[in-house]
Amino acid sequence: MVDVICGNGRIVLDGGGVEDTVFYWLTISDEPGELVAEGSITASEDLLRKVKKAERATLALEDGPPLVLKCEGGQNGVRWVKALRGDVEPTGL
């Protein structure tokens, strides 16, 4: 069975203040390593462009640890992302 988490989370860009709320839909990875989950985030296109351009974009979940996001593509208010543990810097996943 695939574990999925979804809900509303807050985006923090480059360690600064909170930008805005996004809706996330993530499938939990069962492999060990820095990848926690992958899926999508949904928000205004303006916010998602900022997430893509940020050096570090963090997703603060409703319940759970903050996750570092790595954008993998998307458009029209949806971005496909990989969610990494918040205590590591993204590598070439």
C-alpha positions as CSV (number, residue, x, y, z in Angstrom):
1,M,0.0,0.0,0.0
2,V,1.3,3.5,-0.9
3,D,1.4,6.0,1.9
4,V,0.2,9.5,0.8
5,I,0.1,12.7,2.8
6,C,-1.8,15.8,1.7
7,G,-2.9,19.0,3.3
8,N,-1.9,22.7,3.5
9,G,1.7,23.8,4.3
10,R,3.6,27.0,4.5
11,I,6.5,27.8,2.1
12,V,9.7,29.4,3.5
13,L,12.1,30.7,0.9
14,D,15.9,31.0,1.4
15,G,15.5,30.9,5.2
16,G,13.5,34.1,5.3
17,G,9.9,34.7,6.2
18,V,6.9,32.6,5.4
19,E,5.7,33.3,1.8
20,D,2.3,31.7,1.6
21,T,0.2,28.5,1.9
22,V,0.4,25.7,-0.6
23,F,-1.6,22.5,-1.0
24,Y,0.7,19.5,-1.0
25,W,0.1,15.9,-2.2
26,L,3.1,13.7,-1.5
27,T,3.8,10.0,-1.8
28,I,6.1,8.8,1.0
29,S,9.3,7.1,-0.2
30,D,10.1,3.7,1.3
31,E,13.8,3.9,0.3
32,P,16.4,5.0,2.8
33,G,18.2,8.3,2.1
34,E,17.5,12.0,1.9
35,L,14.4,11.6,-0.3
36,V,11.3,11.6,2.0
37,A,8.5,11.9,-0.6
38,E,7.6,13.1,-4.0
39,G,4.5,14.6,-5.5
40,S,3.1,18.0,-6.2
41,I,2.4,21.4,-4.6
42,T,-0.4,23.7,-5.8
43,A,-0.5,27.5,-5.3
44,S,-0.5,30.7,-7.3
45,E,1.9,30.6,-10.3
46,D,3.7,33.7,-8.9
47,L,4.5,31.8,-5.7
48,L,5.5,28.7,-7.5
49,R,8.0,30.6,-9.7
50,K,9.6,31.9,-6.5
51,V,9.8,28.4,-5.1
52,K,11.6,27.2,-8.4
53,K,14.0,30.1,-8.3
54,A,14.8,30.0,-4.6
55,E,18.2,28.6,-3.4
56,R,16.3,26.8,-0.7
57,A,12.5,26.3,-0.5
58,T,11.2,24.7,2.6
59,L,7.7,23.2,3.1
60,A,6.4,23.4,6.7
61,L,3.8,20.6,6.9
62,E,0.6,20.8,9.1
63,D,2.0,17.8,11.1
64,G,5.6,16.8,10.7
65,P,9.0,18.1,10.1
66,P,9.9,20.8,7.5
67,L,10.9,19.4,4.2
68,V,13.3,20.9,1.6
69,L,11.7,21.1,-1.9
70,K,13.4,20.4,-5.2
71,C,11.2,21.4,-8.2
72,E,11.1,18.9,-11.0
73,G,8.7,20.7,-13.4
74,G,5.1,21.7,-13.8
75,Q,2.9,24.6,-14.8
76,N,-0.4,26.3,-14.3
77,G,-0.3,26.4,-10.6
78,V,1.1,22.9,-10.0
79,R,4.8,22.0,-9.5
80,W,6.1,18.4,-9.3
81,V,8.5,18.2,-6.4
82,K,10.9,16.0,-4.5
83,A,10.7,16.5,-0.7
84,L,14.0,16.0,1.2
85,R,14.8,15.9,4.9
86,G,15.1,19.4,6.2
87,D,18.5,18.8,7.8
88,V,20.3,18.2,4.5
89,E,21.3,20.2,1.5
90,P,19.8,18.9,-1.8
91,T,22.2,16.9,-4.0
92,G,21.8,15.7,-7.5
93,L,18.7,13.6,-7.0
